[in-house]
Amino acid sequence: MEYPVESFTDAEREALAPHFTNLDRPVFGLVNLPETVKGALFARYSRYGGTLRRLFLDEFAEEARTGLAVDGDHGGEGERARKLYERIFLGYGDDSVAQLGGAHIAMEWVSNVMTKLLQRGRLAAYLEQSTRYIAYDAPMGEGLGYRYWRHSDLGLEYEAAMDSLFGSYAQALPRVLAWAEERFPRADGQAETAYRGSIKAKALDLLRGLLPASSLSHMGMFATGQAYEQLLLRLYASPLPEARDYADMILAELRAIMPSFVARVEKPDRGGEWISFLEERSQAAERRARQLGLDRAQRGERSGPEVRLLSVEGNERDLLAALLFEAASCSEEETRRAVGALPPDECAAMLAELVGERRNRRHRPGRGFEALRYRFEVVSDYGAFRDLQRHRMLTVQWQTLGPELGAGVPEELEPAGVAGLYRAGLERSRDEYARIAEGGRPELAPYALCLGYRIRYVLDMNAREAMHLIELRSGREGHPAYRAVAHALHAEIARVHPSVAAAMSFVDRDTEPRLERMLSEIRAHAKLAAVTRGSAT
C-alpha cells in the first residue's frame, strides 16, 4: 500500500528530528520528551485532524525549543501539557488520559511484606531481586546490620530475633552448599561457573524459608500514570508505616517526572476522599468478619501445600464453541448447538486440532480458552505465594500472614545437617510474631515470620492463564514449593476437564531431587551479566 508522505520544511525537520524516530514513515516513536508531553500529544490526537508530527509542530514545538517548562514548578513537562492535563484529567475526569505516559521507578530496601503491596496492581511491569540468586548472609553495609526492615515501635527484642534468624541462615548456608556439592557432583563437561551457580541456587532455595518477611529486596517498576495513582492510593490507605513512607518517596519522584499524572493524589477532594473510601472499606470487612466469628484463626498444621478447586465456570463444549466463534458467521448460541450435537470422541479430536501443535510452552491457544474459569483456594508457604502472586492476568486474594497454618522443613535439610537449626529459627520467628501481636501492633507482626510459614490465598483464573501459570511454574528450573502447587492445580483441572489438562503439554511432572536451576539458565544469566558489564565499560 502507498502511504501519504508528509513534507516538512528544513526548519520543521530540524524541530522534529530530536523527538521522532523517523519523519517519513507511518510508524514512528516519540523520544526525548517528558512523559506528560507524550501523553498530552496523544490526548490531543483524538480531536486533531492532522498527523501527530504536525500536531507537535503546531502546538508543542515552541515549548520544546525553549526548554519545555515555563517555570521550575512543573518539572520538565511543559506548560501547555500541564494545562491540557489539568483540563482533561483533573477537570473532566477522563482517566484514560493518565494511561498515555509511563515511568520507570526503582524501589530499594523494601521488605517482602511491602513488595506484595507494590505488585498488587495488574497494569504494570515489575522485576524483583530474587532470593535464589542473592545470599542474605552479609550485612547491608558497615554498621547497618542484616537486610531486614526496622521500626522503632518494634523494640530491641525484634532486632535480636531478626539478627538470630539471619545468623542461622548465615551459619547454615556453607553447610548446605557443601552438602549440595557432595549430593550433586559436577558432571564431565559441565562448566565450573555454571555448576557453581546451580549449587548456590539449590542452597539458597532450601534456606529461603528461614528468611523473615521483613527481609529487604530491590524492585523495579514500569507503569502508566493511572497505575501509579492507584498504587499510591493503596499505599496511603495501608496501616503499614513502610507503605506510607514509600508512598511519599514514590510520589516525590513521580512529581519530578510527570507531576500532572499524580496531581489528584494530594487533593483532599480527590485523592483524600479516595484514600478514606479505601480505609473505610477495609474497616467494614474487618468489622463484619469479627461479627461472623471469621477472625479467629485456627491452627492447622499442614504437611505440604494444599490446593482446592472451589468452583468451575463452563465446560469443554463451551470451550469448543468459544474457540470456533471468531471463525464462524453465526451467533454463539448456534455454535453451541452445533458443538452439542457432536459425539465425545469428535469433540476431543476437534479440541486438540484447535489447540494446535504446540512446539513450546509459549505457543498458547486462542482467547477461546478464556471461556473457562477456575477458582482455587491454596495453602502454601509464603515464599511460593510470593512467586505465584506475581501473575497479573488472574485474580489473587490473600489473607494476612500468620503462624496458624504452620511451616514445613525441606526434607533435604536433614541430610545437610541443618534441619534443627532451621526448626529453631521457625520457633524464634513464631515467638516474636506473638510478642508483637500481643503488644498491640498486630499489623506489624507478619514482618517477624519466616517465609516458610504458610498463607491461605485464592487464585481465580481462566484456562488460558492456568496453562501459562502451570506450565511455567511446574518447570524443572522452578522452586520446589511452587512446583508442588502447579502440579496440584493441574491435577484438579484434569479431574474436571481432562482435555484442557491434556492441552497443557509442557507440564513438567518430574519430582526427582535435583538441581532445580538448570545449567542452561545459569549460563544465560552469566551471558547477560557479561553483556551488561561490557556495555557499562
C-alpha positions as CSV (number, residue, x, y, z in Angstrom):
1,M,0.0,0.0,0.0
2,E,1.1,3.5,-0.8
3,Y,1.1,5.8,2.3
4,P,1.0,9.5,2.1
5,V,4.3,11.1,3.0
6,E,4.3,14.4,4.8
7,S,6.6,17.1,3.6
8,F,8.3,19.3,6.1
9,T,10.4,22.4,5.7
10,D,14.1,22.3,6.7
11,A,13.2,24.2,9.9
12,E,10.4,21.8,10.7
13,R,12.6,18.8,10.2
14,E,15.1,20.3,12.5
15,A,12.4,20.8,15.2
16,L,11.0,17.3,14.7
17,A,14.2,15.2,14.4
18,P,15.2,15.1,18.1
19,H,11.8,13.9,19.1
20,F,10.6,11.4,16.4
21,T,12.5,8.3,15.3
22,N,11.7,9.0,11.6
23,L,10.0,11.7,9.6
24,D,8.8,9.8,6.5
25,R,7.1,6.5,7.7
26,P,3.7,5.9,9.2
27,V,5.1,4.2,12.2
28,F,7.5,6.1,14.5
29,G,8.5,6.5,18.1
30,L,8.4,9.5,20.4
31,V,11.8,10.1,22.1
32,N,13.5,12.8,24.2
33,L,10.2,14.2,25.5
34,P,8.8,14.2,29.1
35,E,6.1,11.6,29.7
36,T,3.5,14.3,30.2
37,V,4.2,15.8,26.8
38,K,3.9,12.4,25.1
39,G,0.6,11.8,26.9
40,A,-0.7,15.3,26.1
41,L,0.2,14.8,22.4
42,F,-1.9,11.6,22.3
43,A,-4.7,13.2,24.3
44,R,-5.0,15.9,21.7
45,Y,-4.6,13.4,18.9
46,S,-8.2,12.2,19.1
47,R,-9.5,15.7,18.3
48,Y,-6.9,16.9,15.9
49,G,-7.4,16.5,12.2
50,G,-3.8,16.2,11.2
51,T,-0.9,13.9,11.9
52,L,1.0,13.7,15.2
53,R,4.1,15.2,13.9
54,R,2.1,18.1,12.5
55,L,0.4,18.5,15.9
56,F,3.7,18.7,17.6
57,L,4.8,21.5,15.3
58,D,1.5,23.4,15.7
59,E,1.1,23.2,19.5
60,F,4.2,21.8,21.3
61,A,7.4,22.6,19.3
62,E,7.9,26.1,20.6
63,E,7.9,24.8,24.2
64,A,10.3,22.0,23.2
65,R,12.6,24.5,21.6
66,T,12.6,26.8,24.7
67,G,13.1,24.1,27.2
68,L,9.5,22.8,27.7
69,A,8.8,24.2,31.2
70,V,7.8,27.8,31.6
71,D,9.0,27.7,35.2
72,G,10.6,25.2,37.5
73,D,7.4,24.3,39.4
74,H,6.3,21.8,36.9
75,G,9.4,19.6,36.4
76,G,10.1,19.3,32.7
77,E,6.6,18.5,31.4
78,G,5.8,21.8,29.7
79,E,3.2,24.4,30.5
80,R,0.9,23.5,27.6
81,A,0.9,19.8,28.5
82,R,0.3,20.6,32.1
83,K,-2.7,22.8,31.3
84,L,-4.1,20.2,29.0
85,Y,-3.9,17.6,31.7
86,E,-5.5,19.9,34.2
87,R,-8.4,20.4,31.9
88,I,-8.9,16.8,30.7
89,F,-7.6,14.7,33.6
90,L,-8.5,16.9,36.6
91,G,-11.4,18.9,35.2
92,Y,-13.2,16.3,33.1
93,G,-12.1,13.2,35.0
94,D,-11.0,11.4,31.8
95,D,-8.9,8.7,33.4
96,S,-7.8,7.2,30.1
97,V,-5.5,10.2,29.6
98,A,-3.5,9.0,32.5
99,Q,-2.7,5.8,30.6
100,L,-0.7,7.7,27.9
101,G,2.5,8.2,29.8
102,G,4.7,6.0,32.0
103,A,7.7,6.0,34.2
104,H,10.4,3.6,35.5
105,I,10.8,3.8,39.3
106,A,13.3,1.8,41.3
107,M,12.3,1.0,44.9
108,E,15.2,-0.3,47.0
109,W,15.4,-1.8,50.5
110,V,11.7,-2.8,50.6
111,S,10.5,-5.7,52.7
112,N,8.9,-8.8,51.4
113,V,5.7,-7.6,53.0
114,M,5.9,-4.4,51.0
115,T,6.7,-6.0,47.7
116,K,3.3,-7.7,47.7
117,L,1.6,-4.3,48.1
118,L,3.6,-2.8,45.4
119,Q,2.9,-5.7,43.0
120,R,-0.8,-5.9,43.6
121,G,-1.8,-3.8,40.5
122,R,-2.3,-5.7,37.3
123,L,-1.4,-2.9,34.8
124,A,2.3,-2.6,35.5
125,A,5.6,-4.4,35.0
126,Y,7.6,-5.5,38.0
127,L,11.0,-7.0,38.5
128,E,12.1,-8.1,42.0
129,Q,15.5,-9.2,43.3
130,S,15.5,-12.9,43.7
131,T,16.2,-14.8,46.9
132,R,17.6,-17.7,44.8
133,Y,20.4,-15.6,43.4
134,I,21.1,-13.2,46.3
135,A,22.5,-14.6,49.5
136,Y,21.4,-12.9,52.7
137,D,24.3,-13.9,54.8
138,A,26.1,-10.5,54.9
139,P,25.0,-7.1,56.4
140,M,23.8,-4.2,54.2
141,G,26.9,-2.2,55.0
142,E,29.3,-1.2,57.8
143,G,27.3,-0.7,60.9
144,L,23.9,-1.3,59.2
145,G,23.3,-4.9,60.2
146,Y,21.4,-7.6,58.2
147,R,18.9,-6.9,55.5
148,Y,15.6,-6.5,57.3
149,W,13.0,-3.8,57.8
150,R,13.2,-2.0,61.1
151,H,10.8,0.3,63.1
152,S,11.3,2.0,66.4
153,D,7.9,0.6,67.7
154,L,9.2,-3.0,67.5
155,G,12.0,-2.6,70.0
156,L,15.3,-4.3,70.6
157,E,13.6,-7.7,71.1
158,Y,12.6,-7.6,67.4
159,E,16.1,-6.8,66.2
160,A,17.5,-9.5,68.4
161,A,15.1,-12.0,66.9
162,M,15.8,-10.9,63.3
163,D,19.5,-11.0,63.9
164,S,19.2,-14.5,65.2
165,L,17.3,-15.6,62.0
166,F,19.9,-14.1,59.7
167,G,22.7,-15.5,61.8
168,S,21.2,-19.0,61.5
169,Y,20.8,-18.5,57.7
170,A,24.5,-17.4,57.5
171,Q,25.6,-20.4,59.6
172,A,23.6,-22.9,57.6
173,L,24.5,-21.7,54.1
174,P,28.1,-23.0,53.9
175,R,26.9,-26.4,55.3
176,V,24.1,-26.7,52.7
177,L,26.5,-25.6,49.9
178,A,28.9,-28.4,50.9
179,W,26.1,-31.0,51.1
180,A,24.7,-30.0,47.7
181,E,28.1,-30.2,46.1
182,E,28.5,-33.7,47.5
183,R,25.0,-34.8,46.6
184,F,25.1,-33.4,43.1
185,P,28.7,-33.7,41.8
186,R,29.7,-31.8,38.6
187,A,29.3,-33.9,35.5
188,D,32.0,-34.3,33.0
189,G,32.0,-31.4,30.5
190,Q,29.9,-29.1,32.7
191,A,31.3,-25.5,33.0
192,E,32.6,-24.8,36.5
193,T,30.9,-21.4,36.7
194,A,27.5,-22.7,35.6
195,Y,27.8,-25.6,38.1
196,R,28.7,-23.3,41.0
197,G,25.8,-21.2,40.1
198,S,23.4,-24.1,40.2
199,I,24.8,-25.3,43.5
200,K,24.3,-21.9,45.0
201,A,20.7,-21.7,43.7
202,K,20.0,-25.1,45.3
203,A,21.3,-24.0,48.7
204,L,19.5,-20.6,48.6
205,D,16.3,-22.3,47.6
206,L,16.5,-24.7,50.5
207,L,17.2,-21.9,53.0
208,R,14.7,-19.4,51.7
209,G,12.0,-20.3,54.2
210,L,14.3,-19.3,57.0
211,L,14.4,-15.6,55.9
212,P,11.7,-13.4,57.6
213,A,9.1,-11.5,55.7
214,S,11.0,-8.4,56.9
215,S,13.9,-9.3,54.5
216,L,14.7,-6.4,52.2
217,S,14.7,-6.6,48.5
218,H,15.0,-4.3,45.5
219,M,12.3,-3.8,42.9
220,G,11.9,-2.1,39.6
221,M,8.5,-1.0,38.2
222,F,7.3,0.5,35.0
223,A,3.7,1.7,34.9
224,T,1.4,4.3,33.5
225,G,0.3,7.4,35.4
226,Q,-3.0,5.8,36.1
227,A,-1.4,2.7,37.6
228,Y,0.9,4.8,39.8
229,E,-2.1,6.8,41.0
230,Q,-3.9,3.6,42.1
231,L,-0.7,2.3,43.7
232,L,-0.2,5.5,45.7
233,L,-3.8,5.5,46.9
234,R,-3.5,1.8,48.1
235,L,-0.2,2.6,49.9
236,Y,-1.6,5.7,51.7
237,A,-4.6,3.7,52.8
238,S,-2.4,0.9,54.3
239,P,-2.0,0.7,58.0
240,L,1.7,-0.1,57.5
241,P,4.2,2.7,58.2
242,E,6.5,1.3,55.5
243,A,3.8,1.6,52.9
244,R,3.1,5.2,53.7
245,D,6.8,6.1,53.8
246,Y,7.4,4.6,50.3
247,A,4.2,6.3,49.0
248,D,5.8,9.6,50.0
249,M,9.0,8.8,48.2
250,I,7.3,7.4,45.1
251,L,5.1,10.4,44.8
252,A,8.1,12.8,45.1
253,E,9.8,11.0,42.2
254,L,6.7,11.0,40.0
255,R,6.2,14.7,40.7
256,A,9.7,15.2,39.3
257,I,9.0,13.1,36.1
258,M,5.3,13.6,35.3
259,P,3.6,15.6,38.0
260,S,0.3,16.1,36.2
261,F,-0.3,12.3,36.2
262,V,-0.4,12.2,40.0
263,A,-1.9,15.6,40.7
264,R,-5.1,14.2,42.1
265,V,-3.4,12.1,44.8
266,E,-2.7,15.1,47.0
267,K,-6.0,16.9,46.5
268,P,-8.2,16.4,49.6
269,D,-11.4,16.3,47.5
270,R,-9.9,13.7,45.1
271,G,-7.1,11.6,46.5
272,G,-8.0,12.3,50.1
273,E,-11.6,11.1,49.7
274,W,-10.4,8.1,47.7
275,I,-8.0,7.1,50.4
276,S,-10.7,7.5,53.1
277,F,-13.0,5.3,51.0
278,L,-10.4,2.5,50.8
279,E,-9.7,2.7,54.6
280,E,-13.5,2.6,55.4
281,R,-14.0,-0.4,53.0
282,S,-11.2,-2.3,54.7
283,Q,-12.5,-1.5,58.2
284,A,-16.0,-2.6,57.2
285,A,-14.7,-6.0,56.0
286,E,-12.8,-6.5,59.3
287,R,-15.8,-5.5,61.3
288,R,-18.1,-7.9,59.5
289,A,-15.6,-10.7,59.8
290,R,-15.4,-10.2,63.5
291,Q,-19.2,-10.2,63.8
292,L,-19.3,-13.6,62.0
293,G,-16.5,-15.0,64.0
294,L,-14.3,-15.3,61.0
295,D,-11.3,-13.5,62.6
296,R,-10.4,-16.4,64.9
297,A,-7.6,-18.2,63.2
298,Q,-7.5,-21.9,63.9
299,R,-4.3,-23.8,64.0
300,G,-4.0,-26.4,61.2
301,E,-0.5,-27.7,60.6
302,R,-0.1,-29.0,57.0
303,S,2.4,-31.5,55.7
304,G,2.7,-29.6,52.4
305,P,0.9,-27.3,50.0
306,E,-2.9,-27.8,49.6
307,V,-5.0,-26.9,46.6
308,R,-8.8,-27.0,46.5
309,L,-10.9,-26.3,43.4
310,L,-13.7,-24.1,44.7
311,S,-15.7,-23.5,41.6
312,V,-15.6,-24.0,37.8
313,E,-17.4,-21.9,35.2
314,G,-18.0,-23.5,31.8
315,N,-17.4,-27.0,30.3
316,E,-15.3,-28.3,27.4
317,R,-18.1,-27.9,24.9
318,D,-18.4,-24.2,25.9
319,L,-14.6,-24.1,25.3
320,L,-15.1,-25.5,21.8
321,A,-17.8,-23.0,20.9
322,A,-15.6,-20.2,22.1
323,L,-12.6,-21.4,20.1
324,L,-14.8,-21.6,16.9
325,F,-16.6,-18.3,17.5
326,E,-14.2,-16.0,15.6
327,A,-14.2,-18.3,12.5
328,A,-18.0,-18.7,12.5
329,S,-20.6,-16.3,10.9
330,C,-23.4,-17.1,13.2
331,S,-24.3,-16.5,16.9
332,E,-22.6,-18.2,19.7
333,E,-25.8,-19.9,20.6
334,E,-25.9,-21.6,17.2
335,T,-22.3,-22.6,17.6
336,R,-23.1,-24.2,20.9
337,R,-25.9,-26.2,19.4
338,A,-23.7,-27.5,16.7
339,V,-21.0,-28.4,19.1
340,G,-23.5,-30.0,21.4
341,A,-24.6,-32.5,18.7
342,L,-21.1,-33.9,18.3
343,P,-20.0,-37.2,19.9
344,P,-17.4,-37.0,22.7
345,D,-14.5,-38.5,20.7
346,E,-15.1,-36.0,17.9
347,C,-15.1,-33.1,20.4
348,A,-11.8,-34.3,21.9
349,A,-10.2,-34.6,18.4
350,M,-11.6,-31.1,17.4
351,L,-10.2,-29.6,20.6
352,A,-6.8,-31.0,20.0
353,E,-6.8,-29.6,16.5
354,L,-8.0,-26.1,17.6
355,V,-5.3,-26.0,20.3
356,G,-2.7,-26.7,17.6
357,E,0.6,-28.3,17.6
358,R,2.4,-26.6,20.4
359,R,6.2,-26.7,19.9
360,N,7.0,-24.9,23.1
361,R,5.1,-23.6,26.1
362,R,4.9,-20.1,24.6
363,H,2.7,-21.4,21.9
364,R,-0.7,-21.0,23.6
365,P,-4.2,-21.4,22.2
366,G,-6.5,-18.6,21.4
367,R,-8.7,-16.5,23.6
368,G,-11.5,-19.0,23.4
369,F,-9.6,-20.7,26.3
370,E,-10.7,-17.7,28.4
371,A,-14.3,-19.1,28.3
372,L,-13.5,-21.4,31.2
373,R,-12.7,-20.2,34.7
374,Y,-11.3,-21.9,37.8
375,R,-11.3,-20.6,41.4
376,F,-8.7,-22.3,43.6
377,E,-8.0,-22.0,47.3
378,V,-4.3,-22.6,48.0
379,V,-2.3,-23.0,51.2
380,S,1.4,-22.8,50.6
381,D,4.4,-21.3,52.2
382,Y,4.8,-17.5,51.9
383,G,7.8,-18.0,49.6
384,A,5.8,-19.8,47.0
385,F,2.9,-17.4,47.4
386,R,5.3,-14.5,46.5
387,D,6.1,-16.1,43.2
388,L,2.5,-17.0,42.3
389,Q,1.2,-13.6,43.3
390,R,3.2,-12.0,40.5
391,H,0.9,-13.5,37.8
392,R,-1.1,-10.5,36.9
393,M,-3.7,-11.9,34.5
394,L,-5.6,-13.6,37.3
395,T,-7.4,-12.5,40.5
396,V,-5.4,-13.2,43.6
397,Q,-6.7,-12.5,47.2
398,W,-4.7,-13.4,50.2
399,Q,-5.2,-13.5,54.0
400,T,-2.8,-11.9,56.5
401,L,0.3,-14.0,57.0
402,G,0.3,-15.7,60.4
403,P,1.7,-18.8,62.1
404,E,-1.5,-20.7,62.4
405,L,-1.0,-22.9,59.3
406,G,2.4,-23.9,60.4
407,A,5.6,-24.2,58.4
408,G,7.5,-27.1,56.8
409,V,11.1,-28.0,56.8
410,P,12.6,-29.0,53.5
411,E,13.4,-32.7,53.6
412,E,16.9,-32.2,52.1
413,L,17.9,-30.1,55.1
414,E,18.0,-33.3,57.3
415,P,20.9,-34.9,55.4
416,A,22.5,-31.5,55.1
417,G,22.6,-31.4,58.9
418,V,20.8,-28.0,59.4
419,A,17.2,-29.1,59.9
420,G,17.5,-28.5,63.7
421,L,18.9,-25.0,63.1
422,Y,16.0,-24.3,60.7
423,R,13.3,-25.5,63.1
424,A,14.8,-23.4,65.9
425,G,14.6,-20.4,63.5
426,L,11.0,-21.0,62.8
427,E,10.2,-21.2,66.5
428,R,12.1,-18.0,67.2
429,S,10.1,-16.3,64.4
430,R,6.8,-17.5,65.8
431,D,7.6,-16.3,69.3
432,E,8.5,-12.9,68.0
433,Y,5.3,-12.7,66.0
434,A,3.3,-13.5,69.1
435,R,5.1,-10.8,71.1
436,I,4.5,-8.1,68.6
437,A,0.8,-9.1,68.1
438,E,0.1,-9.3,71.8
439,G,1.9,-5.9,72.3
440,G,-0.7,-4.1,70.3
441,R,0.9,-3.9,66.9
442,P,-0.7,-6.9,65.0
443,E,-0.3,-5.2,61.7
444,L,3.5,-5.4,62.1
445,A,3.7,-8.9,63.4
446,P,3.9,-10.6,60.0
447,Y,7.3,-8.9,59.4
448,A,8.7,-11.3,62.0
449,L,7.5,-14.5,60.4
450,C,9.8,-16.7,58.3
451,L,8.9,-17.1,54.6
452,G,8.5,-20.8,55.3
453,Y,5.2,-20.2,57.2
454,R,2.1,-20.9,55.2
455,I,-0.5,-18.5,54.0
456,R,-4.0,-19.0,52.5
457,Y,-4.9,-17.4,49.3
458,V,-7.3,-17.6,46.3
459,L,-6.3,-17.9,42.6
460,D,-9.1,-17.2,40.2
461,M,-8.1,-17.6,36.5
462,N,-9.3,-18.6,33.1
463,A,-8.0,-21.7,31.4
464,R,-5.5,-19.8,29.2
465,E,-3.9,-18.2,32.1
466,A,-4.0,-21.5,34.0
467,M,-2.0,-23.1,31.1
468,H,0.6,-20.3,31.3
469,L,1.0,-20.4,35.1
470,I,1.0,-24.2,35.4
471,E,3.5,-24.9,32.6
472,L,5.8,-22.1,33.7
473,R,5.7,-22.9,37.5
474,S,6.0,-26.6,37.0
475,G,9.2,-26.3,35.1
476,R,12.3,-28.1,36.4
477,E,14.1,-24.7,36.9
478,G,11.4,-23.6,39.4
479,H,11.4,-23.7,43.2
480,P,10.0,-26.9,44.6
481,A,7.5,-25.0,46.8
482,Y,5.6,-23.5,43.9
483,R,6.2,-26.5,41.6
484,A,4.1,-28.6,44.0
485,V,1.3,-26.0,43.8
486,A,1.4,-26.1,40.0
487,H,1.2,-29.9,39.9
488,A,-1.8,-29.8,42.3
489,L,-3.5,-27.1,40.1
490,H,-3.0,-29.3,37.1
491,A,-4.4,-32.4,38.8
492,E,-7.5,-30.5,39.8
493,I,-8.2,-29.3,36.3
494,A,-7.6,-32.8,34.9
495,R,-10.3,-34.0,37.3
496,V,-13.0,-31.8,35.8
497,H,-11.7,-31.0,32.3
498,P,-9.3,-33.8,31.2
499,S,-9.0,-32.4,27.6
500,V,-7.9,-29.0,28.9
501,A,-5.3,-30.6,31.2
502,A,-4.1,-32.7,28.3
503,A,-3.6,-29.5,26.2
504,M,-1.1,-28.4,28.8
505,S,1.6,-30.5,27.2
506,F,4.6,-28.7,28.7
507,V,3.8,-29.5,32.4
508,D,7.0,-31.0,34.0
509,R,5.8,-33.8,36.2
510,D,9.3,-35.0,37.3
511,T,9.7,-34.6,41.1
512,E,13.1,-36.4,41.5
513,P,15.6,-34.5,43.7
514,R,17.9,-32.4,41.5
515,L,19.5,-29.1,41.0
516,E,16.3,-27.1,40.2
517,R,18.1,-24.2,38.4
518,M,19.0,-25.6,35.0
519,L,22.6,-25.0,33.9
520,S,21.5,-23.5,30.6
521,E,19.6,-20.9,32.5
522,I,22.6,-20.2,34.7
523,R,24.7,-19.7,31.5
524,A,22.1,-17.4,30.1
525,H,22.2,-15.2,33.2
526,A,26.0,-15.2,33.1
527,K,26.0,-14.2,29.5
528,L,23.5,-11.4,30.3
529,A,25.7,-10.2,33.1
530,A,28.8,-10.2,30.8
531,V,26.9,-8.2,28.2
532,T,25.8,-5.7,30.8
533,R,29.3,-5.3,32.2
534,G,30.6,-4.8,28.6
535,S,28.1,-2.1,27.8
536,A,28.9,-0.4,31.1
537,T,32.6,-0.2,30.3
